[in-house]
Amino acid sequence: MKKRLFLVAALIALPAVALAQHKHDHNHSHDFAAGEPGDAKKPAKIVQVEMFEKDGKMLFVPARLEVKKGDQVKFMLRNTGELEHEFVLGTTAENLAHAEEMKKMPEMAHDEPNGKRLAPKQSGQIVWRFTKAGEFEYACLIAGHREAGMIGVVVVK
């Protein structure tokens, strides 16, 4: 009887352990390659970013942005398309790795300092301070969206 109760308890606990492991494996670190979350109370350069689909492609407008190291940018995000889209800021390598995770867990939605998922016709914003020079990207990591062209570049000089 004790063996059976232990087995039942272990089976009940298994999903909780798996969930805890999932959370650990998908830990959004607060050490961002592209800089750091900005301070909404401080001045920022406003950049309007539109997300949408057109002619079989998925797009960000603008698809390229240049800023100076130390600049704070308020990304004003608008999904004017018919599908959900994301804006995730990082390096190409980070975004490609995260896109692979997204294929395994497509329900994963981002509302992080460097990423936000928006439903059709929804708006949002991200305030970001670019503390490192280099080339970074913003991409939609929903399966198939990046592949359909939903990538933008931020050049930090």
Backbone as CSV, one residue per row, in Angstrom:
resi,resn,N_x,N_y,N_z,CA_x,CA_y,CA_z,C_x,C_y,C_z
1,MET,0.819,-1.200,0.000,0.000,0.000,0.000,0.863,1.263,0.000
2,LYS,1.934,1.280,0.839,2.821,2.442,0.888,3.483,2.663,-0.467
3,LYS,3.854,1.548,-1.129,4.481,1.652,-2.443,3.525,2.297,-3.443
4,ARG,2.275,1.878,-3.424,1.274,2.400,-4.347,1.041,3.890,-4.088
5,LEU,0.930,4.313,-2.827,0.747,5.713,-2.497,1.948,6.548,-2.936
6,PHE,3.150,6.011,-2.742,4.352,6.713,-3.168,4.347,6.899,-4.686
7,LEU,3.973,5.856,-5.411,3.929,5.908,-6.870,2.900,6.945,-7.339
8,VAL,1.722,6.950,-6.726,0.690,7.923,-7.084,1.188,9.338,-6.786
9,ALA,1.795,9.547,-5.632,2.314,10.864,-5.267,3.399,11.298,-6.249
10,ALA,4.252,10.378,-6.643,5.317,10.694,-7.600,4.727,11.070,-8.951
11,LEU,3.708,10.362,-9.383,3.078,10.667,-10.676,2.364,12.009,-10.648
12,ILE,1.775,12.346,-9.519,1.115,13.646,-9.384,2.159,14.761,-9.380
13,ALA,3.278,14.541,-8.722,4.318,15.559,-8.609,5.095,15.731,-9.909
14,LEU,5.134,14.729,-10.761,5.939,14.768,-11.981,5.626,15.976,-12.866
15,PRO,4.358,16.280,-13.162,4.095,17.463,-13.984,4.612,18.755,-13.347
16,ALA,4.514,18.864,-12.031,5.000,20.066,-11.357,6.514,20.173,-11.489
17,VAL,7.212,19.049,-11.372,8.665,19.034,-11.538,9.014,19.405,-12.974
18,ALA,8.286,18.842,-13.925,8.526,19.142,-15.337,8.278,20.619,-15.615
19,LEU,7.237,21.186,-15.037,6.941,22.595,-15.233,8.041,23.463,-14.636
20,ALA,8.487,23.106,-13.452,9.576,23.850,-12.821,10.833,23.760,-13.677
21,GLN,11.112,22.587,-14.229,12.270,22.408,-15.099,12.102,23.262,-16.354
22,HIS,10.888,23.281,-16.925,10.634,24.091,-18.111,10.923,25.559,-17.815
23,LYS,10.446,26.042,-16.694,10.671,27.441,-16.341,12.162,27.703,-16.198
24,HIS,12.887,26.764,-15.630,14.322,26.928,-15.462,15.017,26.925,-16.822
25,ASP,14.629,26.011,-17.706,15.253,25.924,-19.010,14.948,27.147,-19.867
26,HIS,13.808,27.784,-19.643,13.413,28.924,-20.455,13.510,30.204,-19.629
27,ASN,14.591,30.320,-18.933,14.800,31.481,-18.086,15.203,32.675,-18.938
28,HIS,14.419,33.751,-18.882,14.766,34.972,-19.593,15.756,35.731,-18.725
29,SER,17.024,35.648,-19.084,18.067,36.314,-18.337,17.899,37.824,-18.428
30,HIS,18.339,38.522,-17.413,18.274,39.977,-17.446,19.599,40.568,-17.898
31,ASP,20.474,39.752,-18.473,21.720,40.203,-19.074,21.505,40.194,-20.583
32,PHE,21.115,41.337,-21.146,20.750,41.418,-22.552,21.940,41.867,-23.388
33,ALA,22.173,41.195,-24.494,23.278,41.541,-25.382,23.079,42.897,-26.040
34,ALA,21.841,43.279,-26.298,21.556,44.511,-27.045,21.490,45.752,-26.154
35,GLY,21.741,45.626,-24.874,21.672,46.776,-23.975,20.884,46.444,-22.735
36,GLU,19.984,47.361,-22.346,19.232,47.158,-21.110,17.872,47.843,-21.208
37,PRO,16.933,47.386,-20.397,15.626,48.063,-20.378,15.818,49.542,-20.046
38,GLY,15.060,50.376,-20.725,15.168,51.811,-20.495,14.312,52.271,-19.330
39,ASP,14.393,53.547,-19.063,13.627,54.187,-17.997,12.555,55.057,-18.655
40,ALA,11.307,54.660,-18.532,10.194,55.359,-19.185,10.057,56.813,-18.721
41,LYS,10.667,57.156,-17.600,10.577,58.522,-17.080,11.611,59.453,-17.716
42,LYS,12.572,58.879,-18.451,13.625,59.681,-19.075,13.327,59.893,-20.549
43,PRO,13.899,60.959,-21.144,13.668,61.230,-22.562,14.122,60.064,-23.442
44,ALA,13.415,59.878,-24.542,13.736,58.796,-25.463,13.437,59.208,-26.892
45,LYS,14.179,58.629,-27.805,13.889,58.787,-29.224,12.690,57.891,-29.522
46,ILE,11.652,58.441,-30.138,10.447,57.671,-30.447,10.599,57.035,-31.822
47,VAL,10.406,55.722,-31.893,10.444,55.007,-33.170,9.146,54.222,-33.308
48,GLN,8.362,54.575,-34.319,7.125,53.852,-34.628,7.498,52.593,-35.407
49,VAL,7.038,51.434,-34.956,7.298,50.175,-35.665,5.955,49.525,-35.975
50,GLU,5.720,49.311,-37.252,4.489,48.666,-37.699,4.792,47.219,-38.068
51,MET,3.886,46.311,-37.681,4.010,44.884,-37.976,2.794,44.469,-38.793
52,PHE,3.034,43.761,-39.913,1.902,43.355,-40.745,2.331,42.311,-41.775
53,GLU,1.346,41.790,-42.499,1.577,40.840,-43.574,1.177,41.512,-44.886
54,LYS,1.930,41.186,-45.957,1.589,41.735,-47.271,2.215,40.857,-48.352
55,ASP,1.402,40.442,-49.305,1.871,39.663,-50.458,2.686,38.437,-50.047
56,GLY,2.224,37.723,-49.028,2.901,36.501,-48.585,4.123,36.736,-47.715
57,LYS,4.425,37.987,-47.409,5.565,38.302,-46.546,5.052,38.883,-45.242
58,MET,5.893,38.796,-44.228,5.595,39.403,-42.937,6.678,40.436,-42.689
59,LEU,6.266,41.626,-42.303,7.192,42.753,-42.313,7.158,43.597,-41.053
60,PHE,8.300,44.241,-40.814,8.417,45.346,-39.870,8.707,46.584,-40.709
61,VAL,8.089,47.681,-40.388,8.428,48.964,-40.996,8.631,49.945,-39.862
62,PRO,9.850,50.494,-39.697,11.012,50.326,-40.558,11.707,48.985,-40.320
63,ALA,12.490,48.576,-41.307,13.237,47.321,-41.198,14.696,47.577,-40.835
64,ARG,15.067,48.851,-40.712,16.440,49.202,-40.341,16.417,50.493,-39.539
65,LEU,17.259,50.539,-38.523,17.320,51.681,-37.628,18.765,51.888,-37.203
66,GLU,19.205,53.143,-37.163,20.545,53.462,-36.660,20.401,54.348,-35.427
67,VAL,21.134,53.999,-34.375,21.134,54.782,-33.141,22.569,54.894,-32.644
68,LYS,22.768,55.780,-31.682,24.085,55.940,-31.069,24.125,55.167,-29.762
69,LYS,25.310,54.670,-29.440,25.512,53.997,-28.160,25.099,54.964,-27.048
70,GLY,24.270,54.482,-26.123,23.763,55.301,-25.030,22.365,55.843,-25.284
71,ASP,21.918,55.794,-26.552,20.569,56.277,-26.871,19.510,55.423,-26.184
72,GLN,18.465,56.109,-25.731,17.276,55.421,-25.242,16.193,55.572,-26.305
73,VAL,15.575,54.446,-26.657,14.559,54.433,-27.705,13.256,53.900,-27.131
74,LYS,12.165,54.602,-27.458,10.844,54.090,-27.115,10.259,53.550,-28.416
75,PHE,10.187,52.221,-28.505,9.590,51.569,-29.663,8.077,51.572,-29.469
76,MET,7.379,52.293,-30.321,5.919,52.324,-30.313,5.469,51.271,-31.323
77,LEU,4.993,50.140,-30.830,4.680,48.979,-31.662,3.201,48.970,-32.030
78,ARG,2.923,48.725,-33.312,1.531,48.606,-33.775,1.427,47.400,-34.691
79,ASN,0.580,46.471,-34.346,0.298,45.329,-35.212,-0.922,45.699,-36.049
80,THR,-0.674,46.072,-37.310,-1.775,46.443,-38.205,-2.195,45.266,-39.075
81,GLY,-1.599,44.093,-38.825,-1.910,42.907,-39.620,-3.117,42.143,-39.111
82,GLU,-3.301,40.981,-39.708,-4.427,40.105,-39.372,-4.007,38.950,-38.464
83,LEU,-2.699,38.822,-38.186,-2.162,37.733,-37.360,-1.441,38.303,-36.150
84,GLU,-1.234,37.463,-35.130,-0.399,37.864,-34.000,1.030,38.029,-34.491
85,HIS,1.754,38.996,-33.908,3.167,39.195,-34.225,3.909,39.541,-32.947
86,GLU,5.227,39.365,-33.004,6.095,39.696,-31.876,7.204,40.631,-32.319
87,PHE,7.731,41.337,-31.360,8.920,42.165,-31.519,9.858,41.694,-30.426
88,VAL,10.949,41.019,-30.796,11.920,40.540,-29.817,13.287,41.079,-30.222
89,LEU,13.887,41.876,-29.346,15.155,42.529,-29.598,16.285,41.692,-29.018
90,GLY,17.323,41.427,-29.828,18.471,40.652,-29.366,19.504,40.541,-30.463
91,THR,20.441,39.618,-30.283,21.381,39.324,-31.358,20.727,38.311,-32.288
92,THR,21.276,38.179,-33.488,20.750,37.182,-34.420,20.850,35.794,-33.803
93,ALA,21.985,35.481,-33.182,22.172,34.149,-32.579,21.142,33.896,-31.474
94,GLU,20.918,34.889,-30.618,19.926,34.729,-29.548,18.534,34.491,-30.127
95,ASN,18.169,35.286,-31.115,16.834,35.161,-31.684,16.658,33.844,-32.432
96,LEU,17.701,33.386,-33.141,17.591,32.091,-33.828,17.418,30.957,-32.821
97,ALA,18.183,30.993,-31.727,18.053,29.961,-30.693,16.675,30.010,-30.053
98,HIS,16.198,31.204,-29.793,14.887,31.344,-29.154,13.764,30.924,-30.108
99,ALA,13.959,31.182,-31.398,12.964,30.762,-32.390,12.820,29.245,-32.402
100,GLU,13.918,28.533,-32.195,13.863,27.068,-32.122,13.049,26.620,-30.915
101,GLU,13.225,27.305,-29.778,12.426,27.005,-28.586,10.947,27.249,-28.862
102,MET,10.677,28.323,-29.593,9.286,28.682,-29.901,8.599,27.608,-30.744
103,LYS,9.358,26.937,-31.603,8.773,25.870,-32.421,8.271,24.734,-31.534
104,LYS,8.968,24.487,-30.420,8.583,23.425,-29.481,7.437,23.874,-28.572
105,MET,7.349,25.188,-28.334,6.333,25.744,-27.434,5.665,26.943,-28.098
106,PRO,4.861,26.710,-29.136,4.290,27.825,-29.895,3.356,28.738,-29.104
107,GLU,2.859,28.263,-27.970,1.967,29.097,-27.160,2.737,30.115,-26.323
108,MET,4.073,30.033,-26.319,4.907,30.936,-25.544,4.709,32.364,-26.051
109,ALA,4.276,33.240,-25.195,4.065,34.637,-25.578,5.057,35.507,-24.826
110,HIS,5.560,36.520,-25.485,6.542,37.398,-24.876,5.917,38.703,-24.398
111,ASP,6.231,39.028,-23.182,5.957,40.337,-22.620,7.112,40.595,-21.663
112,GLU,8.267,40.773,-22.267,9.530,40.923,-21.554,10.056,42.339,-21.791
113,PRO,11.093,42.739,-21.067,11.660,44.069,-21.329,12.121,44.239,-22.782
114,ASN,12.563,43.142,-23.426,13.063,43.231,-24.800,12.131,42.575,-25.821
115,GLY,10.920,42.212,-25.422,10.019,41.564,-26.371,8.561,41.682,-25.977
116,LYS,7.722,41.760,-27.007,6.288,41.876,-26.757,5.539,41.216,-27.898
117,ARG,4.499,40.447,-27.552,3.599,39.845,-28.540,2.326,40.673,-28.589
118,LEU,1.888,40.947,-29.809,0.686,41.760,-29.993,-0.330,41.035,-30.866
119,ALA,-1.559,41.053,-30.416,-2.672,40.524,-31.209,-2.930,41.492,-32.369
120,PRO,-3.663,41.041,-33.389,-4.001,41.945,-34.495,-4.676,43.216,-33.982
121,LYS,-4.269,44.331,-34.577,-4.820,45.665,-34.274,-4.486,46.157,-32.870
122,GLN,-3.518,45.518,-32.221,-3.107,45.905,-30.869,-1.820,46.735,-30.934
123,SER,-1.610,47.569,-29.920,-0.404,48.387,-29.817,0.291,48.113,-28.500
124,GLY,1.566,48.428,-28.445,2.344,48.280,-27.222,3.617,49.089,-27.357
125,GLN,4.450,49.020,-26.337,5.718,49.743,-26.404,6.798,49.049,-25.602
126,ILE,8.022,49.330,-26.012,9.216,48.869,-25.309,10.147,50.061,-25.214
127,VAL,10.680,50.315,-24.033,11.674,51.366,-23.852,13.012,50.666,-23.647
128,TRP,13.983,51.021,-24.491,15.258,50.313,-24.485,16.417,51.285,-24.568
129,ARG,17.471,50.983,-23.804,18.692,51.799,-23.852,19.800,50.941,-24.451
130,PHE,20.347,51.429,-25.546,21.401,50.703,-26.258,22.751,51.072,-25.657
131,THR,23.296,50.196,-24.832,24.533,50.461,-24.102,25.756,49.850,-24.772
132,LYS,25.545,49.096,-25.838,26.649,48.411,-26.521,26.579,48.703,-28.009
133,ALA,27.753,48.972,-28.596,27.816,49.168,-30.043,27.708,47.815,-30.728
134,GLY,27.198,47.820,-31.954,27.102,46.579,-32.710,25.847,46.549,-33.554
135,GLU,25.598,45.389,-34.124,24.395,45.200,-34.932,23.497,44.202,-34.228
136,PHE,22.276,44.620,-33.996,21.296,43.791,-33.311,20.079,43.660,-34.213
137,GLU,19.141,42.861,-33.792,17.947,42.706,-34.614,16.707,42.665,-33.752
138,TYR,15.597,42.953,-34.402,14.296,42.673,-33.815,13.622,41.737,-34.797
139,ALA,12.983,40.725,-34.242,12.387,39.697,-35.085,11.106,39.196,-34.449
140,CYS,10.260,38.632,-35.293,9.070,37.942,-34.809,9.442,36.476,-34.727
141,LEU,9.367,35.903,-33.542,9.799,34.529,-33.324,8.665,33.517,-33.379
142,ILE,7.470,33.947,-33.745,6.376,33.000,-33.954,6.762,32.142,-35.153
143,ALA,6.583,30.841,-35.042,7.024,29.908,-36.082,6.579,30.356,-37.473
144,GLY,7.548,30.466,-38.382,7.291,30.823,-39.766,7.345,32.312,-40.062
145,HIS,7.228,33.155,-39.054,7.179,34.595,-39.290,8.554,35.157,-39.664
146,ARG,9.577,34.776,-38.923,10.944,35.214,-39.247,11.305,34.771,-40.658
147,GLU,10.969,33.510,-40.957,11.283,32.936,-42.267,10.548,33.683,-43.386
148,ALA,9.409,34.290,-43.056,8.622,35.042,-44.039,9.089,36.496,-44.146
149,GLY,10.212,36.822,-43.494,10.804,38.142,-43.647,10.651,39.084,-42.478
150,MET,10.141,38.620,-41.360,9.858,39.517,-40.244,11.096,39.703,-39.361
151,ILE,12.036,40.496,-39.906,13.285,40.803,-39.218,13.624,42.270,-39.472
152,GLY,14.083,42.952,-38.442,14.582,44.314,-38.576,15.974,44.385,-37.974
153,VAL,16.735,45.386,-38.371,18.115,45.541,-37.908,18.260,46.873,-37.179
154,VAL,18.991,46.832,-36.048,19.357,48.039,-35.329,20.878,48.111,-35.330
155,VAL,21.411,49.170,-35.916,22.852,49.396,-35.917,23.144,50.441,-34.841
156,VAL,23.981,50.055,-33.873,24.332,50.941,-32.772,25.785,51.367,-32.974
157,LYS,25.984,52.676,-33.163,27.335,53.206,-33.434,27.920,53.894,-32.231
